[in-house]
């Protein structure tokens, strides 16, 4: 089962996206609808709200008078937190119940307006954000819903900023155009990313990897890495001592393959093995051909590259997860090399030239990697000299 978080600011058109996903076959869990259900007349949720805020939050028919409640909550952090403590656990429990009824091969889309504000992004395999220009959103809400413009702008200002949403978004859907445009974008997302992603998670497989194509540095790489790291930390819990962005995409300005490399530090590889099923379910299946337990006979240090290897099941974002034990030389090296390249402009330019030249000669990644070894052999001593000169150490988990 693939878990997708769907969110967006008020008036962005999230409901249009949710409807189309449901039409395509997704199980859509609407948090707004659930939030209304859990405070309907006769529910414990409504009784608790009345006890907390008074009888004047009830309408004449005994239902919740939402404007009256909003007047007590909006702008009052204490009251807002109190209301959330009543409603959110009930919404969460009901969402879990509905998700549990979805088919094992299903795609569950949780429509959550405050997903970003409540820090829920790491709980999903993928987060989709629907956005539109602020002025367009104001126009939609004042014309189609008859809302007061001042109220609309206040609500928009109280929600997450565009930058906060971009930090959480694996997929950014711009809904500033015609409805057929956003529906076409959703269709493409469904067929090209969500369906294959779900299949890979369910089967414990991963997308085919292309050749060693080198692209210019993408400033989005660190943001993408942060999202993956948050998911992995949540999935692994205490067994992950830390998760770091490593490899070439962790070096600003360095051209690289469009692959996010991450390193998880664990106390021992027994912990790594215990996490295999959990990480697969989180969207990072094992890649056994790159997992090393018995080192190559040619390795000068038998322990140097001992690790477990997982890769992203997401066809829209290739990523490698290297899991190494604290204190292992390979773990230290994976942290040292990008740190050195970030600090040494000459070495960074030299390595980029090697990468581009080597990628132009070899069509497959293993051969490409082997062809770079002579450069690494002479670069190791330079990186170590820099570390000694600068007093560099990995981190407390070393």
Helices and strands as residue ranges (DSSP letters): E 2-8, H 14-24, E 27-30, H 31-37, H 44-53, G 55-57, H 66-73, H 77-100, E 107-111, G 121-123, E 126-131, H 134-144, H 149-158, H 162-168, E 171-174, H 179-189, I 190-194, H 195-203, H 221-236, G 237-239, E 242-246, G 248-250, E 260-266, H 269-274, H 276-281, E 284-286, G 288-290, E 308-312, E 319-325, H 329-343, H 345-361, H 365-371, H 373-390
